Amino acid sequence: MLAGMRIDCDECVMQGTDVCDDCVVTYLTRRQPQEAVVLDLDEERALRRLAGAGLVPRLRHVARGGA
């Protein structure tokens, strides 16, 4: 069984650098509440392929009707 990964920005050596500014964790945690995360087609395709290979969980988002 694979162990989970805990990401704590306060423990990251890249915190406060240009690399930190481009990090997906920084992006997700700094966005405003109710602000959507937008993936372009290539990003969505890549996530599907990674999920298909068992490397990441598949996306669970299902849009509500009329959205």
Secondary structure as the mmCIF struct_conf table of DSSP 4:
data_model
#
loop_
_struct_conf.conf_type_id
_struct_conf.id
_struct_conf.beg_label_comp_id
_struct_conf.beg_label_asym_id
_struct_conf.beg_label_seq_id
_struct_conf.end_label_comp_id
_struct_conf.end_label_asym_id
_struct_conf.end_label_seq_id
HELX_LH_PP_P HELX_LH_PP_P1 LEU A 2 GLY A 4
HELX_RH_3T_P HELX_RH_3T_P1 CYS A 9 GLU A 11
TURN_TY1_P TURN_TY1_P1 VAL A 13 GLY A 16
BEND BEND1 THR A 17 THR A 17
HELX_RH_AL_P HELX_RH_AL_P1 ASP A 18 ASP A 21
TURN_TY1_P TURN_TY1_P2 ASP A 22 ASP A 22
HELX_RH_AL_P HELX_RH_AL_P2 VAL A 24 ARG A 30
BEND BEND2 ARG A 31 ARG A 31
HELX_LH_PP_P HELX_LH_PP_P2 GLN A 32 GLN A 32
TURN_TY1_P TURN_TY1_P3 PRO A 33 GLN A 34
HELX_LH_PP_P HELX_LH_PP_P3 GLU A 35 VAL A 37
HELX_RH_AL_P HELX_RH_AL_P3 LEU A 41 GLY A 52
TURN_TY1_P TURN_TY1_P4 ALA A 53 GLY A 54
BEND BEND3 LEU A 55 VAL A 56
HELX_LH_PP_P HELX_LH_PP_P4 PRO A 57 LEU A 59
HELX_LH_PP_P HELX_LH_PP_P5 ALA A 63 ARG A 64
TURN_TY1_P TURN_TY1_P5 GLY A 65 GLY A 66
#
